[in-house]
Amino acid sequence: MKIIELGIVVDVNDPKGYERIRYMPYSDLIGPKERAFDYEPWGERDLFVARPFLPPSVNHLPEVGQSVKIICYESNKTTTNQEYVAGPFTTSHDFNSQTFSNQVQDTSYGAVAKQSKKIFSEDGKYVNPKSEGSLAKSKDHGLYGKYGSDLIFTESGLMLRGGKLLSKEDTNSNTRKTMISTPIMANKSAKLYLKKFSRKLSLKEKDTTEIITQSRNLSHIIEYDVDFVNTPNIVDIYVYKVPNNVYGEKYNTKYFTEHTELDLNLLTLLNLSGNTANIPTFSVTIGTGSTNPTKDAYLEIRNILHTIESDGLRGMKNENVKYAKFTDELLHPFYFRPSKKFKESFGSNSTKIEIINNVYLRNIEKYGLIWSKDEVSPPAKEKPKKEYITVKQTNSTEESFGSLVADKIYFLSTDTNEANETSVPFDQLDKYEYTQDDYVRKITPNTFSSVRGETLLELLYAIITVLQTHVHNINKPYARIDYSAHDELVRLYQKAENDILNKSIRIN
């Protein structure tokens, strides 16, 4: 005879506060049992009451509708000695949202139930990157709340986390579905970290170098195009000038690529029609009767790029070129590439690919940056740099750390605070758990910002420096012109409130 069976919870509001439940047996007929005895719900003769099997300090009180394991440790007495253990559960991050069918999916009662998603892959990594850090590692031990809070015991450490998971409120339906089977870490939570390490760790300064690559805005952008990809007859060249007043990273040599979209309203297209869109800077007609127009096209593009790069736009003057009286200035730094129209108009045509693959300038193929007439790539130089590395102090003792992390942190004392005319009304705060309204209405207005000691000392030192060094006529204010100590004092004073006060860490 089995001594453990499944039940479905129907009531958890135990009038005696023992965390008892009322349940409905999953596999038995209730009717015969109910008619066999007279009883009141929650009464001594109630056949469907079960006490918690575990001590109250670790018992998990289930939700109505969830499954429980009913233990009858004297199986011949079916009306007494019944206890329960919540579960089974199929996730360790959200107990409240699980339904009976979710819970029994891995038992013989759940053969047709939909299986839950995997949280970990075969290599032990999280399937969803947003789950990273949500559950205790295999070498650690975790105690989980019903949703979003836990206590993790690590080696020589402890973590207490409140609200670690994404809140169920204000999320869309698709995200909520994912959250049922997959833990999604929140960007913000309240955490207490306690940890001890075997040796003290210190920062050590180290001299090193870093490579600094020069960058600046492009001066020009050159794009090439042909009229018909299979039998090219005309090569079009578009030269865009980047004005000096164009700011931002987009046209910087460090960030501009062959895929960067052009803002034609900001750039100047150099052509005979004075910046008229879609009219090339100049066009070159390929000789008629060519036996290999594709080759002639990419050779012409290569020749044009080389001429422009060497002599500027005026170097293109010949009988086949429509040109304006452009200056002799060089175009560096410039970026050359096929036009968007050329790349998109002909799909994956092999002739188009052949043309692009055979365009190059100074050993740069297809597209790229030409920094100057002397250098293809931006110049780079080594710059001295100091970095800090962590070093274990071999002869040191153990070192422990504690940190409290939250958006707002309060250190509250219930003793009378003589520095404040008002005090936190502890007798009016929620007796079970401080609410958000408690913090906003009753705690914050009656607390003080904490002070950053180092920045306060910096201001005090500046005041002392002025007192010790200022010069003035006894009947006049001290001289302030060309007085660096005064300037420094004013600078620190003007930003003292934000620098000295930490308004997110408060005391009473």
C-alpha positions as CSV (number, residue, x, y, z in Angstrom):
1,M,0.0,0.0,0.0
2,K,1.4,3.4,-1.0
3,I,2.0,5.9,1.7
4,I,2.5,8.9,-0.6
5,E,-0.1,10.2,-3.1
6,L,-0.7,13.4,-5.0
7,G,-3.3,15.9,-3.9
8,I,-4.6,19.2,-5.4
9,V,-4.7,22.1,-3.0
10,V,-8.1,23.7,-2.5
11,D,-7.5,26.0,0.5
12,V,-4.5,27.4,2.3
13,N,-6.1,29.8,4.8
14,D,-5.5,27.8,7.9
15,P,-7.5,29.5,10.7
16,K,-5.0,28.3,13.3
17,G,-2.0,29.6,11.3
18,Y,-0.2,26.2,11.3
19,E,0.3,26.4,7.5
20,R,-2.1,23.5,7.1
21,I,-3.8,22.9,3.8
22,R,-7.1,21.4,2.6
23,Y,-6.6,19.2,-0.5
24,M,-8.5,17.0,-2.9
25,P,-7.0,13.6,-3.6
26,Y,-6.0,13.3,-7.2
27,S,-6.6,9.6,-7.7
28,D,-9.3,8.7,-5.1
29,L,-13.1,9.2,-5.2
30,I,-14.0,11.9,-2.7
31,G,-17.7,11.1,-2.4
32,P,-17.5,7.9,-0.3
33,K,-15.0,9.5,2.1
34,E,-17.2,12.6,2.5
35,R,-20.3,10.6,3.2
36,A,-18.6,8.4,5.7
37,F,-18.0,11.1,8.3
38,D,-19.6,14.2,9.5
39,Y,-17.0,17.0,9.7
40,E,-16.5,20.8,9.5
41,P,-13.9,22.2,7.2
42,W,-10.6,22.6,9.1
43,G,-12.2,20.7,12.0
44,E,-10.7,17.8,13.9
45,R,-12.6,15.3,11.7
46,D,-11.9,17.0,8.4
47,L,-10.6,14.2,6.1
48,F,-8.9,16.5,3.7
49,V,-6.6,18.5,6.1
50,A,-2.8,17.9,6.0
51,R,-0.2,19.4,8.2
52,P,3.2,20.5,6.9
53,F,5.7,17.6,6.9
54,L,8.7,20.0,7.2
55,P,9.3,22.5,10.1
56,P,7.6,25.8,9.7
57,S,10.9,27.6,9.1
58,V,11.5,25.7,5.9
59,N,8.0,24.7,4.8
60,H,6.8,25.9,1.4
61,L,3.1,26.8,1.6
62,P,1.7,26.1,-1.9
63,E,-0.9,28.0,-4.0
64,V,-4.5,26.9,-4.4
65,G,-4.7,24.6,-7.5
66,Q,-1.1,23.3,-7.1
67,S,-0.1,19.8,-6.4
68,V,1.2,18.4,-3.1
69,K,2.6,15.1,-2.0
70,I,0.4,13.7,0.7
71,I,2.2,11.5,3.2
72,C,0.2,9.1,5.5
73,Y,2.7,7.5,7.8
74,E,0.1,5.1,9.1
75,S,-1.4,3.9,5.9
76,N,-4.2,1.9,7.5
77,K,-5.5,5.1,9.1
78,T,-6.8,7.2,6.2
79,T,-8.4,9.9,8.2
80,T,-5.5,11.0,10.4
81,N,-1.8,11.5,10.4
82,Q,-1.8,13.2,7.0
83,E,1.1,15.6,6.1
84,Y,2.2,17.3,2.9
85,V,5.2,18.4,1.1
86,A,4.7,21.0,-1.6
87,G,5.5,19.9,-5.2
88,P,6.8,18.4,-7.3
89,F,8.0,21.5,-9.0
90,T,9.6,21.8,-12.5
91,T,11.4,25.0,-12.0
92,S,13.4,26.5,-9.1
93,H,12.8,30.2,-9.9
94,D,9.0,30.6,-9.9
95,F,6.9,28.5,-7.6
96,N,3.8,30.6,-7.5
97,S,3.0,30.5,-11.3
98,Q,3.2,26.7,-11.7
99,T,0.0,24.8,-12.3
100,F,-0.8,21.2,-11.5
101,S,-0.1,20.1,-15.1
102,N,3.3,21.8,-15.0
103,Q,4.2,20.2,-11.7
104,V,3.4,16.6,-12.6
105,Q,4.9,16.6,-16.1
106,D,7.8,14.5,-15.0
107,T,5.7,11.9,-13.2
108,S,3.4,9.1,-14.4
109,Y,0.5,11.5,-14.0
110,G,1.9,13.9,-16.6
111,A,2.7,11.7,-19.5
112,V,0.7,13.9,-21.9
113,A,1.7,17.2,-20.3
114,K,3.8,19.7,-22.3
115,Q,7.5,19.5,-21.3
116,S,9.1,22.7,-19.9
117,K,12.0,24.4,-21.7
118,K,15.6,23.7,-20.8
119,I,17.4,26.3,-18.7
120,F,20.8,24.8,-19.2
121,S,22.4,23.4,-22.3
122,E,24.5,20.2,-22.3
123,D,27.7,22.1,-21.6
124,G,26.2,23.6,-18.5
125,K,25.7,27.1,-19.9
126,Y,22.4,29.0,-19.7
127,V,20.3,28.5,-22.9
128,N,19.0,32.1,-22.5
129,P,21.8,34.6,-21.9
130,K,19.4,36.7,-19.9
131,S,19.2,33.9,-17.3
132,E,23.0,34.3,-16.5
133,G,23.5,34.3,-12.7
134,S,19.9,33.6,-11.7
135,L,20.4,30.2,-10.1
136,A,23.1,28.8,-7.7
137,K,26.1,27.2,-9.3
138,S,26.4,23.5,-8.8
139,K,29.2,23.9,-6.2
140,D,27.1,26.3,-4.2
141,H,23.9,26.0,-2.2
142,G,20.8,28.1,-2.7
143,L,17.6,28.7,-0.8
144,Y,14.9,30.1,-3.1
145,G,11.9,32.3,-2.4
146,K,8.7,31.8,-4.3
147,Y,9.8,34.3,-7.0
148,G,12.8,36.6,-7.5
149,S,14.6,36.3,-4.2
150,D,17.1,33.9,-2.8
151,L,19.9,33.2,-0.4
152,I,23.1,31.7,-1.9
153,F,25.9,30.2,0.1
154,T,29.2,30.2,-1.8
155,E,32.6,29.2,-0.6
156,S,33.4,31.6,2.3
157,G,30.6,33.8,1.1
158,L,26.9,34.6,1.2
159,M,24.5,36.5,-1.1
160,L,21.1,37.7,-0.2
161,R,19.2,38.9,-3.3
162,G,15.8,40.6,-3.4
163,G,14.1,41.2,-6.8
164,K,16.8,39.4,-8.8
165,L,14.3,38.5,-11.6
166,L,12.4,40.7,-14.0
167,S,9.1,42.0,-12.4
168,K,6.0,40.3,-13.6
169,E,4.2,43.7,-13.7
170,D,4.5,46.0,-16.7
171,T,5.9,43.2,-19.0
172,N,4.3,42.2,-22.3
173,S,2.5,38.8,-22.7
174,N,5.3,37.2,-24.7
175,T,7.8,38.1,-22.0
176,R,5.5,36.8,-19.3
177,K,5.2,33.4,-21.1
178,T,9.0,33.1,-21.2
179,M,9.3,34.1,-17.5
180,I,7.2,31.1,-16.5
181,S,9.7,28.5,-17.7
182,T,12.9,30.7,-17.9
183,P,14.4,32.9,-15.2
184,I,15.1,36.4,-16.7
185,M,17.5,38.5,-14.6
186,A,16.5,42.1,-13.8
187,N,18.7,45.1,-14.4
188,K,18.1,46.2,-10.9
189,S,17.8,44.4,-7.6
190,A,18.6,44.7,-3.9
191,K,21.6,42.6,-2.8
192,L,23.7,42.0,0.2
193,Y,27.1,40.4,-0.5
194,L,29.4,38.9,2.3
195,K,32.7,37.3,1.2
196,K,36.0,36.4,2.7
197,F,39.2,35.9,0.7
198,S,42.4,34.0,1.6
199,R,44.8,36.9,1.1
200,K,44.6,40.6,0.8
201,L,44.6,42.0,-2.7
202,S,46.2,45.4,-3.6
203,L,46.5,47.5,-6.7
204,K,50.0,47.9,-8.3
205,E,50.9,50.5,-10.8
206,K,52.4,49.2,-14.0
207,D,54.0,51.2,-16.9
208,T,52.8,50.1,-20.3
209,T,52.0,51.5,-23.7
210,E,48.9,51.7,-25.9
211,I,48.6,52.1,-29.6
212,I,46.8,55.3,-30.6
213,T,45.5,55.4,-34.1
214,Q,44.9,58.9,-35.5
215,S,41.4,59.6,-36.8
216,R,39.6,62.6,-38.3
217,N,36.5,63.3,-40.4
218,L,36.7,62.2,-44.0
219,S,37.3,65.0,-46.5
220,H,35.6,63.2,-49.4
221,I,33.7,60.1,-50.3
222,I,34.1,58.5,-53.8
223,E,31.6,56.1,-55.2
224,Y,31.7,54.3,-58.6
225,D,28.9,52.9,-60.8
226,V,28.3,51.5,-64.3
227,D,25.3,51.8,-66.5
228,F,24.8,48.2,-67.6
229,V,26.5,45.5,-65.6
230,N,26.7,42.9,-68.3
231,T,27.8,45.2,-71.1
232,P,29.1,48.4,-69.4
233,N,29.3,51.5,-71.6
234,I,29.7,54.3,-69.1
235,V,31.5,54.5,-65.8
236,D,30.1,57.1,-63.4
237,I,32.0,58.6,-60.5
238,Y,30.3,60.5,-57.6
239,V,32.5,62.6,-55.4
240,Y,30.9,63.9,-52.1
241,K,32.6,66.5,-50.1
242,V,32.1,66.3,-46.3
243,P,31.8,69.9,-44.9
244,N,33.9,70.9,-42.0
245,N,30.8,71.6,-39.9
246,V,29.6,67.9,-40.0
247,Y,30.2,66.5,-36.5
248,G,29.8,63.1,-34.9
249,E,31.3,59.7,-35.4
250,K,29.5,58.7,-38.6
251,Y,32.0,60.3,-41.1
252,N,35.0,59.8,-38.9
253,T,37.7,57.6,-40.5
254,K,37.5,55.3,-37.5
255,Y,33.8,54.4,-38.0
256,F,32.9,55.0,-41.7
257,T,32.5,51.7,-43.7
258,E,31.3,50.4,-47.0
259,H,27.8,50.0,-45.5
260,T,27.5,53.5,-44.0
261,E,24.4,55.3,-45.3
262,L,25.0,58.8,-46.7
263,D,23.1,61.8,-45.5
264,L,22.8,63.6,-48.8
265,N,21.4,66.7,-47.2
266,L,24.6,67.2,-45.2
267,L,27.1,66.3,-48.0
268,T,28.0,68.2,-51.1
269,L,27.9,66.2,-54.4
270,L,30.5,67.8,-56.7
271,N,29.1,68.1,-60.2
272,L,28.4,70.6,-63.0
273,S,24.9,71.1,-61.8
274,G,25.9,72.4,-58.4
275,N,25.1,69.5,-56.0
276,T,22.1,68.2,-57.9
277,A,21.3,64.7,-56.7
278,N,22.1,61.7,-58.9
279,I,24.2,63.6,-61.4
280,P,27.8,62.2,-61.4
281,T,30.8,64.3,-60.8
282,F,32.0,63.0,-64.2
283,S,31.3,60.1,-66.5
284,V,33.8,58.2,-68.7
285,T,32.6,56.4,-71.8
286,I,34.2,53.1,-72.5
287,G,35.5,52.7,-76.1
288,T,33.0,51.2,-78.5
289,G,33.7,47.8,-80.0
290,S,35.4,46.6,-76.8
291,T,35.8,42.8,-76.8
292,N,35.7,42.7,-73.0
293,P,33.6,45.7,-71.6
294,T,33.6,44.2,-68.1
295,K,37.4,44.3,-67.9
296,D,37.5,47.7,-69.5
297,A,35.0,49.0,-66.8
298,Y,37.0,47.9,-63.8
299,L,40.3,49.0,-65.4
300,E,38.7,52.5,-66.0
301,I,37.6,52.7,-62.4
302,R,41.0,51.8,-61.2
303,N,42.6,54.4,-63.5
304,I,40.2,57.1,-62.3
305,L,40.7,56.4,-58.6
306,H,44.5,56.4,-59.1
307,T,44.4,59.8,-61.0
308,I,42.1,61.4,-58.4
309,E,44.2,60.1,-55.6
310,S,47.4,61.5,-57.2
311,D,46.3,64.7,-58.8
312,G,42.9,65.7,-57.5
313,L,39.8,66.2,-59.6
314,R,41.5,68.4,-62.2
315,G,43.7,65.5,-63.1
316,M,40.7,64.0,-64.9
317,K,40.6,66.6,-67.6
318,N,40.4,64.9,-71.0
319,E,38.1,64.8,-74.0
320,N,36.0,61.9,-72.6
321,V,35.3,63.6,-69.2
322,K,32.6,66.0,-68.3
323,Y,34.1,68.1,-65.6
324,A,33.7,71.3,-63.7
325,K,36.6,73.7,-62.7
326,F,37.4,71.9,-59.5
327,T,40.4,73.0,-57.5
328,D,43.7,71.2,-57.4
329,E,43.3,70.2,-53.8
330,L,43.8,66.6,-52.9
331,L,40.8,64.7,-51.5
332,H,42.5,63.0,-48.5
333,P,41.4,61.4,-46.3
334,F,38.8,59.8,-48.6
335,Y,36.9,56.6,-48.8
336,F,36.1,54.8,-52.1
337,R,33.4,52.2,-52.6
338,P,30.8,51.0,-55.1
339,S,27.6,53.0,-54.9
340,K,24.5,51.6,-53.2
341,K,22.7,51.6,-56.5
342,F,25.5,49.5,-58.1
343,K,25.4,47.0,-55.2
344,E,21.7,46.6,-55.1
345,S,20.5,47.0,-58.7
346,F,22.1,43.9,-60.1
347,G,21.6,41.4,-57.3
348,S,24.2,38.7,-57.1
349,N,25.1,39.1,-60.8
350,S,28.6,37.5,-61.3
351,T,29.7,40.3,-63.7
352,K,29.0,42.9,-61.0
353,I,31.0,40.8,-58.5
354,E,33.8,40.6,-61.0
355,I,33.9,44.4,-61.4
356,I,33.9,45.0,-57.6
357,N,36.5,42.3,-56.9
358,N,38.9,43.8,-59.5
359,V,38.7,47.4,-58.3
360,Y,41.7,48.4,-56.1
361,L,43.7,51.4,-55.2
362,R,47.2,51.1,-53.6
363,N,46.6,47.5,-52.8
364,I,43.2,48.1,-51.1
365,E,40.6,46.0,-52.9
366,K,36.9,46.8,-53.6
367,Y,36.6,49.6,-51.1
368,G,38.6,51.3,-48.3
369,L,40.2,54.4,-46.7
370,I,43.1,56.3,-48.2
371,W,44.5,58.5,-45.4
372,S,46.9,60.7,-47.3
373,K,49.1,60.9,-50.4
374,D,51.9,59.3,-48.4
375,E,50.1,56.9,-46.1
376,V,47.2,54.5,-46.9
377,S,46.3,53.8,-43.3
378,P,46.0,56.3,-40.5
379,P,49.3,56.8,-38.6
380,A,49.6,55.1,-35.2
381,K,52.0,55.8,-32.4
382,E,52.7,54.3,-29.0
383,K,51.6,56.4,-26.0
384,P,52.9,55.7,-22.5
385,K,50.2,54.5,-20.2
386,K,49.9,53.5,-16.6
387,E,47.6,50.7,-15.7
388,Y,46.8,49.0,-12.4
389,I,46.9,45.3,-11.8
390,T,45.8,43.4,-8.8
391,V,48.5,41.6,-6.8
392,K,47.9,39.1,-3.9
393,Q,49.9,40.0,-0.8
394,T,51.6,36.7,0.0
395,N,52.3,37.4,3.6
396,S,49.0,39.0,4.4
397,T,46.1,37.8,6.5
398,E,42.6,36.9,5.2
399,E,40.4,39.8,4.0
400,S,36.6,40.1,4.1
401,F,34.2,42.3,2.2
402,G,30.6,43.3,2.7
403,S,28.5,45.3,0.3
404,L,24.9,46.4,0.2
405,V,23.6,47.2,-3.3
406,A,20.3,49.0,-4.1
407,D,18.9,52.1,-5.8
408,K,18.2,53.7,-2.4
409,I,20.0,52.6,0.8
410,Y,18.9,53.5,4.3
411,F,20.6,53.1,7.6
412,L,17.9,53.7,10.2
413,S,18.1,53.9,14.0
414,T,15.1,53.7,16.2
415,D,16.7,55.9,18.8
416,T,15.7,59.6,18.9
417,N,17.8,61.6,16.5
418,E,18.7,64.9,18.1
419,A,20.0,66.4,14.8
420,N,16.5,66.2,13.2
421,E,13.4,68.1,14.3
422,T,11.4,65.3,12.9
423,S,12.1,61.6,13.0
424,V,11.1,58.5,11.1
425,P,7.6,57.5,12.3
426,F,8.4,53.8,12.9
427,D,5.1,53.2,14.6
428,Q,3.3,54.2,11.3
429,L,5.3,51.9,9.0
430,D,4.1,48.6,7.7
431,K,4.5,46.0,10.5
432,Y,5.3,43.2,8.0
433,E,7.5,44.8,5.3
434,Y,8.2,48.4,4.5
435,T,6.2,49.4,1.4
436,Q,7.4,51.7,-1.4
437,D,4.9,54.3,-0.1
438,D,6.5,54.0,3.3
439,Y,10.0,54.8,1.9
440,V,8.7,57.7,-0.3
441,R,6.3,59.4,2.2
442,K,7.6,58.6,5.7
443,I,11.3,57.6,5.5
444,T,13.0,59.7,2.9
445,P,11.7,63.2,4.1
446,N,13.0,62.3,7.6
447,T,16.5,61.2,6.7
448,F,19.7,62.9,5.6
449,S,22.0,62.3,2.7
450,S,25.3,60.7,3.5
451,V,28.6,62.5,2.9
452,R,31.5,61.6,0.7
453,G,34.4,62.3,3.0
454,E,37.2,62.6,0.5
455,T,35.3,65.3,-1.5
456,L,34.4,67.2,1.7
457,L,38.1,67.2,2.7
458,E,39.0,68.5,-0.8
459,L,36.7,71.5,-0.2
460,L,38.0,72.1,3.3
461,Y,41.6,72.0,2.0
462,A,40.8,74.6,-0.6
463,I,39.3,76.9,2.1
464,I,42.4,76.5,4.2
465,T,44.7,77.2,1.2
466,V,42.9,80.5,0.6
467,L,43.0,81.5,4.2
468,Q,46.7,80.8,4.4
469,T,47.7,82.4,1.1
470,H,45.4,85.3,0.3
471,V,46.6,88.9,0.4
472,H,44.3,92.0,0.8
473,N,44.1,95.5,2.1
474,I,42.7,95.4,5.7
475,N,39.7,97.5,4.6
476,K,39.0,95.6,1.3
477,P,38.2,92.1,0.2
478,Y,41.2,89.9,-0.7
479,A,42.5,90.0,-4.3
480,R,40.8,87.5,-6.6
481,I,42.2,88.3,-10.0
482,D,44.8,85.8,-11.2
483,Y,44.5,83.9,-8.0
484,S,44.4,80.2,-8.7
485,A,43.5,79.2,-5.1
486,H,40.4,81.3,-5.2
487,D,39.4,79.9,-8.6
488,E,39.8,76.3,-7.3
489,L,37.7,77.2,-4.2
490,V,34.9,78.6,-6.3
491,R,35.0,75.6,-8.6
492,L,34.7,73.1,-5.7
493,Y,32.0,75.3,-4.0
494,Q,29.8,75.4,-7.1
495,K,29.6,71.6,-7.4
496,A,29.8,70.8,-3.6
497,E,26.2,69.7,-3.3
498,N,26.4,67.0,-5.9
499,D,29.9,65.9,-5.1
500,I,29.8,65.8,-1.3
501,L,26.3,64.5,-0.8
502,N,25.2,61.1,-1.8
503,K,21.4,61.4,-1.8
504,S,20.8,57.7,-2.5
505,I,22.5,56.6,0.8
506,R,20.5,58.1,3.7
507,I,20.7,58.0,7.5
508,N,18.5,59.4,10.3
